[in-house]
Amino acid sequence: MRKSLLVPAIALLAGAVTSPIWLVSAADTTSSNRLGADVMLAKDADYLTGYIPARTTMAGLFQDHLIEGPEATALVGSIGGAFEMRRLRAGQPYAIDRLLDGRVRRFEYEIDGDRRLIAARASLDGTPRFITTIDRIPKQTDVVVIEGDINRETNSLSAAIDKAGERIDLALGLADVFSGEIDFNSDLQPGDRFRLVVERQSREGKLAGYGAILAAEFVNHGRQLRAVRFAPEGGSPGYYDDQGRSLKRFFLKSPLKFEPRVTSRFSSSRKHPILGYARAHNGVDYHADTGAPVVSVAPGVVTLAGWTSGGGRTVRVRHPNGYETEYLHLSATAVRSGARVGQGDLVGRVGRTGLATGPHLHYGLKKNGRYVNPILEHRNMPPGDPVPTTLLNVFTTERDRYFGLLFASPLRAANND
């Protein structure tokens, strides 16, 4: 796996709000702070940091820090006007800047990786009053080029991405880009390779996440696939090949992301592992860990979300053009009958309910009421709509710019600095 140096010309700063670095030190236990060689200033405040405990409320958190009465009432009231406090999440960091007399100057709570709540005291005089805002957390965004391959050491996409020092989020994103063309459960081969340009976000010098994948190439079993991100003016972004043809298919190639493996294929006669006699196997079995997410391969309406004989917890989805998919042996369902789902929406989680010897997903596909082989049927699926003719010139410009980054950037060996 190799990763390029950051592309400095495209470095961006995400978020206009500037604020001091926080949540990095505990309260000073000394009674004074020494400035210079001979000036002693009395300590006037505590700076407390921590993580939201489980099963607590905002009021309970303040009570734990002996913030009570009108002070706590004013804080909770101000925060409640800007933030739905039932969404307070255990494990998220917070900080309290409090004077020694108990008055709070500032409270900060990290809502998620992108947003921070700040309650600042309006004045140190009179009745306690706070102004609460929700600010974007400042991040730096750099465009980077990452390259890797599938081999004996890195035999899955997640392993190859991990070797570069990147996170599984990026592997999931790359799998989504090519999900209409590659089944990352069964199609990967030794010698496959990939390369991508992605917006990499950092916060205070540490990896904070990823923005969009701008362009990518995946060579799978000798087949070269390329993708470029393009968003028509006023439209939603999508991924297209170098000719402007959409990479989105009517069906995803798999209802799982990329870690599982195929353990049993579609067959007109297979010996059932529990029943012991041969019968048709009307689908594909994927081995996967219990709890792995299962998604709908296409938009549709849920016709069943419940228990079936043999299949255990089962979800069935009806799609346009006479198609129906089914997902069996789930440990849990995430939808209800009658609900509409989009392509890639969660419908359940892998389990071993019903007639199953171990955790796996049975994925079945019907066309006009008859079971068909999902793998073969997918090959006949038409691609999505191409870039409109009126936008081809704009697309070509964007394509050339991103492919210029993808193939011209100098590389260095990852983890081998």
C-alpha positions in Angstrom: 0.0 0.0 0.0 1.3 3.4 -0.9 0.0 6.9 -0.1 0.9 10.2 -1.7 2.0 13.3 0.0 -0.7 15.8 0.7 -1.6 17.9 -2.3 -1.0 21.4 -0.7 -2.5 23.5 -3.5 -5.9 22.2 -2.6 -5.7 22.4 1.2 -8.8 24.0 2.6 -9.9 25.1 6.1 -13.3 23.7 6.9 -15.2 26.0 9.3 -14.7 29.7 9.9 -15.0 29.6 13.7 -11.8 29.8 15.6 -11.6 28.7 19.2 -8.9 27.7 21.6 -7.7 24.2 21.8 -9.5 22.6 24.7 -10.1 19.3 26.5 -6.4 18.8 26.8 -5.7 19.3 30.5 -7.1 18.6 33.9 -7.8 21.2 36.5 -4.7 22.8 38.1 -4.3 21.3 41.6 -2.0 24.1 42.7 -3.3 27.2 44.4 -1.4 29.6 42.2 0.1 29.9 38.7 3.6 31.2 38.3 4.2 33.6 35.4 7.8 34.4 34.6 10.4 34.2 37.3 9.0 36.4 40.0 5.3 37.1 39.4 2.8 35.0 41.4 -0.9 35.2 40.5 -3.6 33.6 42.6 -5.6 30.9 40.9 -9.1 32.2 40.1 -10.8 29.3 38.2 -10.9 25.5 37.6 -10.9 24.1 34.1 -12.6 20.7 34.3 -12.7 18.2 31.5 -14.3 14.7 31.1 -16.6 12.5 29.1 -20.4 12.3 29.5 -21.2 9.4 31.8 -23.8 6.8 30.9 -27.4 7.4 31.9 -27.1 11.0 32.9 -28.8 14.3 32.0 -27.4 17.8 31.5 -28.8 18.8 34.9 -27.3 15.7 36.5 -23.9 16.4 34.9 -23.9 19.9 36.4 -25.0 18.6 39.8 -22.1 16.2 39.8 -19.8 19.2 39.5 -21.7 21.0 42.3 -23.3 23.5 39.9 -26.8 24.0 41.4 -29.5 26.5 42.0 -29.9 29.6 39.7 -26.6 28.8 38.1 -27.6 25.4 36.9 -31.1 26.6 36.0 -29.8 29.3 33.8 -27.3 27.0 32.1 -29.8 24.2 31.4 -32.4 26.7 30.1 -29.9 28.4 27.7 -28.6 25.0 26.4 -32.1 23.7 26.0 -33.0 26.6 23.7 -30.3 25.6 21.3 -30.0 21.8 21.7 -32.3 18.9 22.2 -30.9 17.6 25.4 -32.3 14.1 25.1 -29.7 13.7 22.4 -26.9 14.0 25.0 -24.6 11.1 24.2 -22.5 9.1 26.7 -18.8 9.1 26.0 -18.7 12.6 24.3 -16.2 15.0 25.7 -17.1 18.2 27.6 -15.3 21.0 29.4 -16.3 23.4 32.2 -14.5 26.7 32.9 -15.6 27.7 36.4 -14.6 30.4 38.8 -13.6 29.4 42.3 -16.8 31.0 43.7 -18.8 28.5 41.6 -19.8 30.7 38.7 -19.5 29.1 35.4 -17.8 31.2 32.7 -18.1 28.6 29.8 -19.4 25.1 29.1 -18.4 23.2 26.0 -19.8 19.9 24.8 -18.8 18.0 21.6 -22.0 17.0 19.9 -20.3 14.9 17.2 -17.1 15.0 15.1 -18.4 18.2 13.3 -20.2 20.3 15.9 -19.5 21.8 19.3 -22.0 23.3 21.8 -20.7 26.4 23.6 -22.6 28.1 26.5 -20.8 31.3 27.5 -21.7 33.5 30.4 -23.1 36.8 29.2 -21.8 38.8 32.2 -20.2 38.2 35.6 -22.6 40.8 37.2 -26.1 40.2 38.4 -28.3 37.2 37.6 -26.6 34.3 35.8 -27.3 34.5 32.0 -25.7 32.4 29.3 -25.6 32.6 25.5 -25.5 29.2 23.8 -24.3 28.6 20.2 -23.6 25.5 18.2 -20.4 26.0 16.2 -18.6 23.9 13.5 -15.4 22.3 14.7 -12.5 23.7 12.7 -10.9 21.1 10.5 -8.2 21.1 7.8 -9.1 19.4 4.5 -6.3 18.1 2.3 -6.6 16.3 -1.0 -4.5 13.1 -0.9 -3.8 10.2 -3.3 -3.9 6.6 -1.8 -2.9 3.5 -3.7 -3.0 -0.2 -2.7 -3.4 -3.7 -3.9 -4.9 -7.0 -2.9 -2.4 -9.7 -2.1 -1.7 -12.5 0.4 -0.9 -10.1 3.2 -3.7 -7.6 2.4 -6.4 -10.0 1.1 -9.4 -7.6 1.7 -10.1 -4.0 0.9 -10.2 -3.1 4.6 -6.8 -4.7 5.2 -5.3 -2.8 2.2 -6.7 0.5 3.4 -5.6 -0.2 7.0 -2.1 -0.9 5.9 -2.0 2.7 4.6 -2.8 4.0 8.1 -6.3 4.9 7.0 -9.7 4.1 8.5 -12.4 1.6 7.6 -14.6 4.6 6.6 -12.5 5.0 3.5 -12.8 1.4 2.6 -16.6 1.6 2.9 -16.6 4.7 0.8 -14.5 3.1 -2.0 -16.7 0.0 -1.9 -19.8 2.2 -2.3 -18.3 3.9 -5.4 -17.8 0.6 -7.2 -20.7 -1.3 -5.5 -22.6 -1.6 -8.8 -19.6 -3.2 -10.6 -17.7 -5.2 -7.9 -19.0 -7.6 -5.3 -16.3 -7.0 -2.6 -17.4 -10.2 -0.9 -16.4 -12.5 -3.7 -14.9 -10.7 -6.7 -11.6 -9.6 -5.3 -8.5 -11.4 -6.6 -4.8 -11.4 -5.7 -3.2 -8.8 -8.0 -6.2 -6.4 -7.9 -5.1 -2.8 -7.3 -6.7 0.5 -6.6 -5.9 4.2 -6.5 -8.1 7.1 -5.3 -8.1 10.8 -4.7 -10.0 11.8 -1.5 -10.5 14.7 0.8 -8.9 13.8 4.1 -9.9 15.8 7.1 -7.7 16.4 10.2 -8.3 18.1 13.5 -5.5 19.4 15.7 -3.1 17.2 13.7 -5.1 14.0 13.9 -7.2 12.2 11.4 -10.8 13.3 11.8 -12.6 11.7 8.8 -13.0 11.9 5.1 -14.9 14.1 2.7 -15.8 13.0 -0.9 -13.8 10.5 -3.0 -13.1 12.7 -6.0 -11.8 10.1 -8.4 -10.8 6.4 -8.3 -9.4 3.5 -10.3 -9.9 -0.2 -9.5 -8.3 -2.9 -11.5 -10.3 -6.1 -10.7 -9.2 -9.4 -12.3 -7.7 -7.5 -15.2 -10.8 -5.3 -15.7 -10.0 -1.6 -15.4 -12.7 0.5 -13.7 -12.5 4.3 -13.3 -14.8 6.6 -11.4 -15.1 10.4 -11.1 -17.4 12.3 -8.9 -19.6 14.8 -10.7 -22.5 17.0 -9.5 -24.6 18.7 -12.2 -25.7 22.2 -11.2 -28.7 21.8 -8.9 -28.4 18.0 -8.9 -27.1 15.4 -6.6 -23.5 14.2 -7.0 -22.9 10.7 -8.5 -20.0 8.6 -9.9 -19.4 8.2 -13.6 -16.8 6.4 -15.7 -14.5 8.3 -17.9 -17.1 8.4 -20.7 -19.7 9.9 -18.5 -21.7 6.7 -18.0 -23.2 6.3 -14.5 -21.6 3.6 -12.3 -24.8 3.3 -10.3 -26.8 0.1 -11.2 -30.4 -0.6 -10.5 -29.2 -3.3 -8.1 -26.1 -3.3 -5.8 -24.0 -6.4 -6.4 -24.3 -7.4 -2.8 -26.4 -6.6 0.3 -23.2 -6.7 2.4 -20.3 -4.3 2.2 -17.1 -6.3 1.5 -15.8 -8.5 4.4 -18.0 -11.6 4.1 -17.4 -14.5 1.7 -19.8 -16.6 -0.4 -20.2 -20.0 1.2 -23.0 -21.4 -1.0 -24.1 -20.3 -4.4 -27.4 -20.4 -6.3 -28.2 -24.1 -7.2 -31.1 -26.2 -8.4 -30.0 -29.0 -6.0 -27.9 -28.7 -2.9 -27.7 -30.9 0.2 -29.2 -28.9 3.0 -26.7 -28.7 6.0 -29.4 -29.3 8.6 -32.2 -31.2 6.8 -29.7 -33.6 5.2 -31.4 -34.0 1.8 -31.0 -32.2 -1.5 -33.2 -29.4 -2.5 -33.0 -26.2 -4.4 -30.9 -23.4 -3.0 -32.7 -20.3 -4.2 -30.1 -17.7 -3.4 -26.6 -16.9 -2.3 -25.2 -17.5 1.2 -22.7 -15.0 2.7 -20.7 -15.9 5.8 -20.5 -12.8 8.0 -20.2 -11.9 11.7 -23.4 -11.6 13.7 -24.6 -8.0 13.7 -23.0 -7.1 10.3 -25.3 -4.6 8.5 -27.5 -5.8 5.7 -28.8 -3.3 3.1 -31.4 -3.2 0.4 -29.8 -3.7 -3.0 -32.4 -1.4 -4.7 -35.2 1.0 -3.8 -38.5 -0.6 -3.0 -41.3 -1.4 -0.5 -40.9 -3.8 2.4 -43.5 -6.6 2.1 -42.4 -8.7 5.0 -40.3 -8.0 8.2 -40.8 -10.9 10.5 -40.4 -14.6 11.1 -40.5 -17.3 8.5 -40.2 -21.0 8.8 -36.7 -22.0 8.0 -35.6 -18.5 7.3 -35.9 -17.1 10.8 -36.0 -13.4 10.9 -36.6 -12.3 7.3 -37.1 -9.1 5.3 -38.6 -9.1 1.8 -38.6 -6.0 -0.4 -40.6 -5.5 -3.6 -38.8 -3.5 -6.3 -39.8 -2.0 -9.7 -39.8 -4.1 -12.9 -41.1 -7.3 -11.2 -38.2 -7.9 -8.8 -38.3 -9.0 -5.2 -35.4 -9.6 -2.8 -35.2 -11.5 0.5 -32.8 -11.5 3.3 -32.9 -14.5 5.7 -31.5 -15.6 9.1 -31.2 -12.1 10.4 -30.5 -11.4 14.1 -32.6 -8.2 13.9 -34.7 -6.4 11.4 -34.4 -2.6 11.0 -37.6 -2.0 9.0 -41.3 -2.7 9.2 -43.7 -4.0 6.6 -45.0 -1.3 4.3 -41.9 1.0 4.7 -40.2 2.4 1.7 -36.4 1.9 1.5 -33.7 3.3 -0.7 -30.8 1.6 -2.3 -28.2 1.0 0.4 -30.7 1.5 3.3 -30.3 -0.8 6.4 -32.9 -3.5 6.5 -31.4 -5.8 9.2 -28.3 -7.4 10.7 -26.7 -10.8 10.1 -27.7 -13.6 12.4 -28.3 -17.4 12.6 -32.1 -17.5 13.2 -34.2 -20.3 11.6 -32.4 -23.3 10.0 -28.9 -22.1 10.1 -25.7 -23.8 11.3 -23.9 -20.5 11.9 -24.1 -16.8 11.3 -24.7 -15.9 7.7 -27.0 -14.1 5.3 -29.1 -15.9 2.7 -29.8 -13.4 -0.1 -32.5 -14.4 -2.6 -33.8 -12.7 -5.8 -37.1 -13.2 -7.6 -38.1 -11.9 -11.0 -41.7 -12.0 -11.9 -42.4 -14.5 -9.1 -39.6 -16.9 -9.9 -36.2 -17.3 -8.2 -33.2 -16.3 -10.4 -29.5 -16.4 -9.8 -28.6 -13.0 -8.3 -25.1 -13.0 -9.7 -26.1 -13.8 -13.2 -29.1 -11.5 -13.1 -27.0 -8.6 -12.1 -24.9 -8.8 -15.3 -28.1 -8.0 -17.2 -28.9 -4.9 -15.2 -28.7 -1.6 -17.1 -26.5 1.2 -15.8 -28.0 4.4 -14.5 -28.5 7.6 -16.6 -25.4 9.0 -18.2 -24.3 12.7 -17.9 -26.7 14.8 -20.0 -25.3 15.8 -23.3 -25.6 19.5 -22.4 -23.2 19.0 -19.5 -20.6 16.8 -21.2 -18.1 19.7 -21.6 -18.4 20.6 -17.9 -18.0 16.9 -17.0 -14.9 16.5 -19.2 -13.2 19.5 -17.5 -13.9 18.0 -14.1 -12.8 14.6 -15.1 -9.5 15.8 -16.5 -8.8 17.8 -13.4 -9.4 15.0 -11.0 -7.7 12.3 -13.2 -4.7 14.7 -13.4 -4.4 14.5 -9.6 -5.1 10.7 -9.6 -2.4 9.7 -12.0 0.2 12.6 -11.8 0.8 12.8 -8.0 4.2 11.5 -6.7 3.9 8.6 -4.4 5.8 7.4 -1.4 5.6 4.0 0.5 3.1 4.2 3.3 4.3 3.4 6.8 7.8 3.4 5.4 8.8 7.1 6.0 
